[in-house]
Amino acid sequence: MSDDKIVDPEGPALFESPDKQGDAGKINALISRAMRLLSQRDHGEMELRKKLLTPPIAFSKPSYAKTAKPKTQKSTLSFSKEWQEEEAREQEKVSRQPPEEISPEHVQAVIDYCYQHNWLDDAKFADRYMSGRSRKGYGAQRIRSELQQKGVDKDVIATAFENSEIDWCALARDIAVRKFGEPLPVDWKEKSKVLRYMLYRGFFQEEIQSIYRDFDD
């Protein structure tokens, strides 16, 4: 990429090259795609990398059945019908073409560019993700597992939880009361429903036990 160069993002292009379909053109397209993804929600590095490596699905117009026209209109609409049929055939050809493979080197260039502009930060992503998921009533165990699935480093996750000010026991109590009402059921059959629900939400056994032990009225 000796002919390519990074320019001011406020300028006309992020990468410049005489060959717009070459490396620079492809990287520009990937940067635009990354910006769209990051504008929708936060992403960790691994999650964004996987999405960028996945070729976008080619869009093809859906073909809808046309209502039969009276025979008297056939001659006046023949040209339009032939044009529509030709367009449909072209769209079908495009949809059958295999997507172009995306270069890992191009994706790495985009990842580096995102880091240079502070668009990616796994530590901040983990903090925001934990905050958002906890507000939706999910426990630490589930959130930790989801972050690992998104490729966030275990040490980054551990630091995020260490620095968190979330009271997971109080959150577990709030979620249980919201679901089952107060006072919480004490009958074993009904209590087992609470246990299963809270495990599904991703709370640890100790946190679930605390909703009965530490919040007695």
HELIX and SHEET records of a PDB file:
HELIX    1   1 ASP A   23  GLN A   40  1                                  18    
HELIX    2   2 GLU A   45  LEU A   53  1                                   9    
HELIX    3   3 LYS A   71  GLN A   73  5                                   3    
HELIX    4   4 LYS A   74  ARG A   96  1                                  23    
HELIX    5   5 PRO A  104  GLN A  116  1                                  13    
HELIX    6   6 ASP A  122  ARG A  135  1                                  14    
HELIX    7   7 ALA A  140  GLN A  149  1                                  10    
HELIX    8   8 LYS A  154  ASN A  163  1                                  10    
HELIX    9   9 TRP A  168  PHE A  180  1                                  13    
HELIX   10  10 TRP A  188  ARG A  201  1                                  14    
HELIX   11  11 GLN A  205  ARG A  213  1                                   9    
SHEET    1   A 2 LYS A   5  ILE A   6  0                                        
SHEET    2   A 2 PHE A  15  GLU A  16 -1                                        
END                                                                             
